[in-house]
């Protein structure tokens, strides 16, 4: 079975790959790239769910990054359970076809509690005193400790948003190489 890697870099186009993206450039030079039709709404959770199911948001049920809970009259963002995606994932079909198929899913959304063989995803710890500290979820569970002992604490506060830095990308790239 051939190895396949899917790298989802928001807003990345081929014309942006060059001297400032040496890892991605060398990876591309060694393999192939594919163009994927854009998904609307173009938000993380809907797009990634479309990529891993091959279905549109109207079919897989993920139409945004937040969920409105009627009983609480509150929107909660960034839910993480794989059970929220209402369609089989690519790896489900491949595991059925090829019993020896294995899959790693690192840092795609709805990664928690999926049936991949290896997973890593941001999962902060929310402490009783209101603090949020960086952490990750992994399967198998011991992978979390192995990654953080080798690479240090996951740089959660540099992973997305206005404080995003290259440090989180380096951490993720190094995790993929281990």
Backbone as numpy.savetxt, mean C-alpha at the origin, in Angstrom:
# Nx Ny Nz CAx CAy CAz Cx Cy Cz
7.25 -19.48 -12.25 6.40 -18.30 -12.25 7.29 -17.06 -12.25
6.92 -16.09 -13.06 7.66 -14.84 -13.14 7.33 -13.96 -11.94
8.31 -13.22 -11.49 8.07 -12.23 -10.44 7.53 -10.96 -11.06
6.55 -10.38 -10.41 5.97 -9.13 -10.88 5.95 -8.15 -9.73
6.34 -6.93 -9.99 6.33 -5.89 -8.98 5.48 -4.74 -9.50
4.59 -4.26 -8.66 3.78 -3.10 -9.00 4.15 -2.00 -8.02
4.62 -0.89 -8.54 4.99 0.25 -7.71 4.00 1.36 -8.00
3.32 1.82 -6.97 2.32 2.87 -7.13 2.89 4.16 -6.56
3.29 5.05 -7.44 3.82 6.34 -7.02 2.88 7.41 -7.57
2.15 8.04 -6.68 1.13 9.01 -7.08 1.75 10.16 -7.87
1.16 10.44 -9.02 1.60 11.56 -9.85 2.86 11.30 -10.65
3.43 10.10 -10.56 4.66 9.81 -11.28 4.36 9.51 -12.74
5.07 10.15 -13.63 4.98 9.86 -15.05 6.38 9.52 -15.54
6.45 8.87 -16.69 7.77 8.47 -17.23 8.70 9.66 -17.41
8.14 10.81 -17.76 9.01 11.98 -18.00 9.66 12.50 -16.72
9.16 12.09 -15.55 9.75 12.52 -14.28 10.84 11.56 -13.79
10.98 10.42 -14.45 11.98 9.43 -14.03 13.30 9.78 -14.69
14.33 9.93 -13.86 15.64 10.30 -14.38 16.67 10.35 -13.28
17.53 11.35 -13.32 18.66 11.43 -12.39 18.22 11.59 -10.93
17.04 12.15 -10.69 16.58 12.35 -9.32 15.77 11.16 -8.78
15.58 10.17 -9.63 14.88 8.94 -9.23 15.70 7.73 -9.66
16.93 7.61 -9.15 17.83 6.57 -9.66 17.35 5.15 -9.41
16.72 4.89 -8.27 16.25 3.53 -7.99 15.14 3.14 -8.96
14.17 4.02 -9.13 13.06 3.73 -10.04 13.57 3.63 -11.48
14.50 4.51 -11.84 15.07 4.48 -13.19 15.76 3.14 -13.46
16.59 2.69 -12.53 17.30 1.43 -12.74 16.33 0.25 -12.74
15.30 0.32 -11.90 14.29 -0.73 -11.88 13.58 -0.80 -13.23
13.21 0.35 -13.77 12.53 0.42 -15.06 13.42 -0.11 -16.18
14.70 0.21 -16.12 15.63 -0.23 -17.16 15.79 -1.75 -17.17
15.58 -2.38 -16.02 15.70 -3.84 -15.92 14.39 -4.57 -16.24
13.27 -3.86 -16.29 11.99 -4.53 -16.47 11.08 -3.83 -17.45
9.80 -3.88 -17.16 8.81 -3.28 -18.04 7.90 -2.37 -17.23
7.21 -1.49 -17.94 6.23 -0.61 -17.30 4.93 -0.71 -18.10
3.84 -0.49 -17.42 2.54 -0.50 -18.08 1.79 0.77 -17.74
0.96 1.21 -18.65 0.11 2.36 -18.41 -1.25 1.84 -17.95
-1.81 2.46 -16.95 -3.11 2.07 -16.42 -4.06 3.24 -16.56
-5.26 2.97 -17.06 -6.28 4.03 -17.18 -6.53 4.65 -15.82
-6.67 5.96 -15.75 -6.92 6.61 -14.46 -8.29 6.25 -13.90
-8.38 6.30 -12.59 -9.60 5.98 -11.86 -10.16 7.26 -11.27
-11.46 7.40 -11.33 -12.12 8.51 -10.66 -13.14 7.95 -9.68
-13.18 8.36 -8.45 -12.40 9.47 -7.90 -10.93 9.07 -7.73
-10.06 10.01 -8.04 -8.62 9.77 -8.00 -8.08 9.99 -6.59
-8.52 9.16 -5.67 -8.04 9.21 -4.29 -7.43 7.85 -3.96
-6.50 7.85 -3.05 -5.70 6.67 -2.73 -6.51 5.39 -2.62
-7.47 5.37 -1.73 -8.18 4.12 -1.43 -8.95 3.59 -2.63
-9.64 4.47 -3.36 -10.41 4.03 -4.54 -9.48 3.53 -5.64
-8.41 4.26 -5.90 -7.48 3.89 -6.97 -6.80 2.56 -6.65
-6.25 2.44 -5.46 -5.54 1.20 -5.13 -6.47 0.00 -5.12
-7.70 0.18 -4.67 -8.66 -0.94 -4.69 -9.00 -1.35 -6.11
-9.06 -0.37 -7.01 -9.29 -0.67 -8.43 -8.12 -1.46 -9.00
-6.90 -1.05 -8.67 -5.72 -1.75 -9.18 -5.68 -3.21 -8.71
-5.98 -3.46 -7.45 -5.83 -4.82 -6.93 -7.02 -5.73 -7.22
-8.16 -5.15 -7.61 -9.32 -5.98 -7.95 -9.58 -6.05 -9.45
-9.12 -5.03 -10.19 -9.46 -4.95 -11.60 -10.90 -4.51 -11.82
-11.52 -4.00 -10.78 -12.92 -3.55 -10.85 -12.99 -2.05 -10.55
-14.05 -1.41 -11.03 -14.24 0.01 -10.78 -14.80 0.24 -9.37
-14.66 1.46 -8.83 -15.18 1.75 -7.49 -16.65 1.35 -7.30
-17.46 1.49 -8.33 -18.87 1.10 -8.21 -19.04 -0.39 -7.96
-18.02 -1.18 -8.29 -18.09 -2.63 -8.08 -17.40 -3.08 -6.79
-16.25 -2.47 -6.45 -15.54 -2.91 -5.25 -15.95 -2.16 -3.99
-16.70 -1.07 -4.15 -17.27 -0.38 -3.00 -16.43 0.69 -2.35
-15.22 0.90 -2.82 -14.35 1.92 -2.21 -14.41 3.17 -3.09
-15.13 4.18 -2.62 -15.34 5.38 -3.43 -14.68 6.62 -2.84
-13.94 6.45 -1.76 -13.26 7.59 -1.15 -12.27 7.11 -0.10
-11.65 8.06 0.57 -10.70 7.73 1.63 -11.34 7.72 3.01
-12.60 8.12 3.07 -13.28 8.17 4.36 -14.62 7.46 4.30
-15.10 7.12 5.47 -16.38 6.42 5.63 -17.26 7.23 6.55
-18.50 7.42 6.15 -19.46 8.12 7.01 -20.21 7.08 7.84
-20.13 7.24 9.15 -20.82 6.35 10.07 -22.09 7.05 10.55
-23.23 6.60 10.02 -24.51 7.24 10.31 -24.82 7.25 11.80
-24.52 6.15 12.47 -24.84 6.05 13.89 -24.04 7.04 14.75
-22.89 7.47 14.25 -22.06 8.42 14.99 -22.08 9.82 14.37
-22.71 9.94 13.19 -22.69 11.21 12.44 -21.26 11.73 12.29
-20.37 10.82 11.91 -18.95 11.16 11.86 -18.28 10.47 10.67
-17.35 11.20 10.03 -16.53 10.62 8.97 -15.23 10.15 9.60
-14.83 8.93 9.29 -13.55 8.39 9.76 -12.73 8.03 8.52
-11.51 8.54 8.52 -10.63 8.34 7.38 -9.67 7.19 7.60
-9.18 6.68 6.48 -8.07 5.73 6.43 -8.34 4.45 7.20
-9.54 3.90 7.05 -9.82 2.57 7.58 -8.88 1.61 6.86
-8.54 0.48 7.47 -7.50 -0.34 6.86 -7.85 -1.79 6.58
-8.98 -2.27 7.05 -9.30 -3.68 6.88 -9.54 -4.05 5.42
-8.88 -5.10 4.99 -9.06 -5.63 3.64 -10.49 -6.08 3.40
-11.21 -6.36 4.46 -12.59 -6.84 4.35 -13.54 -5.76 3.81
-13.12 -4.50 3.80 -13.95 -3.42 3.26 -14.04 -3.46 1.73
-13.05 -4.06 1.09 -13.04 -4.16 -0.37 -13.92 -5.35 -0.76
-14.97 -5.06 -1.52 -16.03 -6.05 -1.76 -15.83 -6.92 -3.00
-14.61 -7.06 -3.46 -14.32 -7.91 -4.61 -13.03 -8.69 -4.33
-12.89 -9.86 -4.98 -11.62 -10.60 -4.84 -10.46 -9.77 -5.37
-9.30 -9.97 -4.78 -8.09 -9.29 -5.22 -7.35 -10.17 -6.23
-6.43 -9.58 -6.95 -5.65 -10.32 -7.95 -5.01 -11.55 -7.32
-4.46 -11.41 -6.13 -3.77 -12.53 -5.49 -4.75 -13.64 -5.11
-6.01 -13.32 -4.85 -6.99 -14.36 -4.57 -7.13 -15.28 -5.78
-7.28 -14.67 -6.95 -7.43 -15.45 -8.18 -6.17 -16.25 -8.49
-5.01 -15.63 -8.31 -3.75 -16.32 -8.62 -3.48 -17.46 -7.64
-3.83 -17.28 -6.37 -3.64 -18.36 -5.39 -4.54 -19.55 -5.72
-5.72 -19.28 -6.27 -6.63 -20.35 -6.65 -6.09 -21.11 -7.87
-5.54 -20.37 -8.84 -5.01 -20.98 -10.06 -3.69 -21.71 -9.84
-2.81 -21.08 -9.03 -1.45 -21.60 -8.84 -1.19 -21.81 -7.35
-1.28 -23.03 -6.87 -1.13 -23.30 -5.43 0.18 -22.80 -4.82
1.24 -22.67 -5.61 2.53 -22.22 -5.08 2.72 -20.71 -5.17
1.72 -20.01 -5.67 1.82 -18.56 -5.81 1.96 -17.89 -4.44
2.88 -16.94 -4.35 3.02 -16.14 -3.13 2.93 -14.66 -3.49
2.52 -13.88 -2.52 2.33 -12.45 -2.77 2.74 -11.64 -1.54
3.45 -10.57 -1.80 3.77 -9.59 -0.76 3.06 -8.29 -1.13
2.43 -7.67 -0.17 1.75 -6.39 -0.38 2.31 -5.42 0.64
3.11 -4.49 0.16 3.74 -3.53 1.07 3.23 -2.13 0.80
2.56 -1.57 1.78 2.17 -0.16 1.82 1.08 0.23 0.82
0.29 -0.75 0.38 -0.93 -0.43 -0.35 -2.04 -0.41 0.69
-3.09 0.34 0.40 -4.16 0.47 1.39 -5.02 -0.79 1.43
-5.75 -0.95 2.52 -6.58 -2.15 2.79 -5.74 -3.41 2.77
-4.57 -3.30 3.34 -3.61 -4.38 3.39 -3.78 -5.22 4.66
-4.38 -4.65 5.68 -4.51 -5.39 6.94 -5.54 -6.50 6.81
-5.16 -7.69 7.27 -6.02 -8.87 7.31 -6.32 -9.43 5.92
-5.50 -9.10 4.94 -5.68 -9.71 3.62 -5.01 -11.08 3.65
-5.20 -11.84 2.60 -4.60 -13.17 2.59 -3.31 -13.23 1.78
-2.55 -12.13 1.76 -1.23 -12.18 1.15 -0.28 -12.90 2.09
0.85 -13.30 1.57 1.81 -14.05 2.38 2.68 -13.16 3.25
2.91 -11.93 2.78 3.72 -10.96 3.52 3.09 -9.58 3.34
2.90 -8.86 4.41 2.37 -7.50 4.27 3.00 -6.56 5.28
3.14 -5.33 4.84 3.57 -4.22 5.69 2.69 -3.03 5.34
2.25 -2.31 6.35 1.46 -1.10 6.10 1.55 -0.18 7.30
1.44 1.13 7.10 1.49 2.05 8.25 0.36 1.72 9.22
0.67 1.72 10.49 -0.35 1.51 11.52 0.14 2.17 12.80
-0.20 3.46 12.96 0.25 4.14 14.17 -0.38 3.53 15.42
0.30 3.72 16.52 -0.27 3.36 17.82 -0.86 4.61 18.43
-2.09 4.51 18.87 -2.78 5.63 19.52 -2.79 5.36 21.01
-2.04 6.17 21.74 -1.88 5.95 23.17 -3.02 6.60 23.97
-3.21 6.10 25.18 -4.30 6.58 26.04 -4.21 8.07 26.34
-3.00 8.63 26.29 -2.83 10.05 26.60 -3.04 10.94 25.35
-3.48 10.34 24.24 -3.78 11.11 23.04 -2.65 11.17 22.02
-1.46 10.70 22.39 -0.35 10.74 21.44 -0.52 9.67 20.37
0.05 9.94 19.20 0.10 8.98 18.10 1.57 8.73 17.83
1.99 7.46 17.91 3.40 7.16 17.66 3.53 6.27 16.41
4.62 6.46 15.66 4.82 5.71 14.42 4.92 4.21 14.67
4.33 3.44 13.79 4.45 1.99 13.84 3.94 1.44 12.51
4.09 0.14 12.34 3.60 -0.55 11.17 2.88 -1.82 11.58
1.99 -2.28 10.72 1.35 -3.58 10.84 2.08 -4.51 9.89
2.25 -5.75 10.28 2.85 -6.72 9.37 2.19 -8.08 9.50
2.30 -8.82 8.43 1.98 -10.24 8.46 3.08 -10.93 7.68
3.70 -11.91 8.30 3.51 -12.38 9.65 3.95 -11.33 10.68
3.44 -11.46 11.89 3.64 -10.43 12.92 5.12 -10.15 13.19
5.96 -11.17 13.16 7.39 -10.98 13.46 8.11 -10.15 12.40
7.52 -10.01 11.24 8.12 -9.19 10.19 8.24 -7.73 10.63
7.28 -7.25 11.40 7.32 -5.88 11.93 8.61 -5.63 12.72
8.90 -6.51 13.65 10.10 -6.35 14.49 11.37 -6.48 13.67
11.37 -7.41 12.72 12.55 -7.60 11.87 12.82 -6.34 11.05
11.79 -5.78 10.44 11.96 -4.58 9.62 12.44 -3.39 10.45
11.81 -3.18 11.60 12.16 -2.00 12.40 13.51 -2.17 13.10
13.91 -3.40 13.39 15.25 -3.57 13.98 16.33 -3.36 12.92
16.02 -3.70 11.67 16.98 -3.51 10.57 16.98 -2.08 10.05
15.78 -1.49 9.88 15.65 -0.19 9.22 15.33 0.96 10.14
15.06 0.67 11.40 14.64 1.72 12.34 13.13 1.89 12.31
12.64 2.75 13.16 11.20 3.01 13.23 10.71 3.57 11.89
9.58 3.08 11.45 9.01 3.58 10.20 8.74 5.07 10.34
9.20 5.90 9.39 9.03 7.35 9.48 7.60 7.80 9.10
6.66 7.43 9.94 5.24 7.66 9.66 4.93 9.11 9.34
5.47 10.04 10.10 5.11 11.45 9.91 5.77 12.07 8.68
6.59 11.28 7.98 7.20 11.71 6.72 6.65 10.91 5.54
5.60 10.11 5.79 5.07 9.19 4.79 4.10 9.86 3.82
3.24 10.74 4.31 2.31 11.44 3.44 2.02 12.82 4.00
1.43 13.64 3.18 1.06 14.98 3.62 2.17 15.98 3.44
2.03 17.14 4.08 2.97 18.25 3.85 4.38 17.99 4.37
4.56 17.02 5.25 5.89 16.73 5.77 6.54 15.52 5.09
6.00 15.10 3.95 6.56 13.96 3.23 8.01 14.22 2.86
8.85 13.21 3.08 10.26 13.30 2.69 10.67 12.03 1.98
11.85 12.02 1.46 12.40 10.85 0.80 12.69 9.73 1.80
12.78 10.05 3.09 13.10 9.04 4.10 12.11 7.89 4.10
10.83 8.17 3.96 9.85 7.09 3.96 10.00 6.23 2.71
10.28 6.84 1.57 10.49 6.08 0.34 11.70 5.19 0.46
12.77 5.69 1.06 13.98 4.88 1.26 13.67 3.70 2.17
12.91 3.94 3.23 12.55 2.88 4.18 11.79 1.79 3.44
10.79 2.19 2.65 9.95 1.23 1.93 10.78 0.47 0.88
11.63 1.17 0.14 12.47 0.52 -0.87 13.40 -0.49 -0.21
14.00 -0.13 0.91 14.89 -1.06 1.62 14.12 -2.25 2.17
12.89 -2.03 2.63 12.06 -3.14 3.12 11.79 -4.12 1.99
11.55 -3.61 0.79 11.27 -4.47 -0.36 12.49 -5.31 -0.74
13.67 -4.79 -0.47 14.90 -5.51 -0.82 15.26 -6.58 0.19
14.75 -6.48 1.39 15.13 -7.45 2.44 14.48 -8.80 2.27
